[in-house]
Amino acid sequence: MTYREAYARLSEIGETQLLRFYDTLDEKDRASLLDQISRTDFSYLNAFHERNRETKRGAITPIPAMTLSEIRKRRMDFRKTGFDAIRSGKLAAVLLAGGMGTRLGITGPKGAFNIGITRDVFIFQRLIENLLRVVEAANTWIHLFIMTSERNDAETRAFLAEHRYFGYDKDHIHFFTQSMAPAVDENGHVLLETPSRIAVSPNGNGGWFLSMADAGYVDLLHTLGVTFLNVFAVDNVLQSIADPTFLGAVIETGSACGSKVVRKADPDEKVGVMCLEDGKPSVVEYIEMTDAMRTERRADGSLAYGFGVILNYMFRVADLEKVMHEQMPVHFAHKKIPYVGEDGQTIRPDMENGWKFEYFILDMVHELPGCLPFEVEREREFAPVKNREGTDSVESARKLLALNGIAL
């Protein structure tokens, strides 16, 4: 992209201020800025300017889940169906690993955090070892797609290569970088992080399939014959990945997608729970729930809104391709965003000064005709590592790993 082309593009959207330091830049930085302008999706700005339109949630009602007791009764059939699909190459896994380990006290990727006590046990290692259990049982490799971010891509690749991918076949691992969204000030104008770089941030966990498509991997899925994707977050070190029972249940019930869920510990646990919204699958956040919803019971005495999501989903590729072309809602996060002052120096604000844009994976689920909430045991499949201490912490995850016989 030339300067003239960049100026013309920015003029159409009223963002020519992004070029205000252009004359002070060297040739390398000029080229970098023009390249970023050519790649940036400025359509997010339309969502910002329309954000004040009143939006109301639809009618929220409970959704039935496939409970542990039902799963146990049908487990053998589900496992056979799931393993048949895996051995036929119909399943691939997608690890959402764009996060940094700042809250855990490290500067690198969250997946590189060492949760071990007497030996090295990295988060990436735990996830890959969980996946390897299914690979060994099925006697076939499963393609693993790893979504990184601009901030941690090089470090993630180097870390996994250094550790020889923890025993995984590198020819079945595919990296792609999450798409970024521009960050804006309080008035909706795009910020510069430096004189030669637009302020951007990852576009949320709901942008993963668009990012795969941008990397050309949707075409690869077709070539490989992959029809299902198991998508999971990086921080849950106990989750079962490429779970044949889960896959088989989604297939045999004819569900458009599946979501692993855990039973709430108590009515006031602060988690988002699966529900129906206007008859379609959705999630209601804790702060959105009324007292009546939190305490409502089914005939068997269980909570009506009692199953929390853990960000482990099973999707059909064909359905994702349809959703990809739908306009999902954009969510806004008020954040402290470093920006360039008039003197060209970067300012790091001590209070929120702008907005970041995100897509949520839950909105992808809501676009589909149905979703199977699939219950798993908390103590066996839910040990998120989000904080150094307290809830969902390193300490709590270590206790659950030990409970499951995993040496640390």
Secondary structure by P-SEA (a helix, b strand, c coil): ccaaaaaaaaaaacccccccccccccaaaaaaaaaaaaacccaaaaaaaaccccccccbbbbbbcccaaaaaaaaaaaaaaaaaaaaaccbbbbbbccccccccccccccccccccccccccaaaaaaaaaaaaaaaacbbbbbbbbbccccaaaaaaaaaaacccccccccbbbbbcbbbbbbccccccccccccccccccccccaaaaaaaaaaaaaaaaaacccccccccccccccccccaaaaaaaaaacccbbbbbbcccccccbbbbbbbccccbbbbccccccccccccccccccccccccccccccccaaaaaaaaacccbbbbbbcbbbbbccccbbbbbcccccccccccaaaaaaaccccccccccccccccccccccccccaaaaaaaaaaacccc
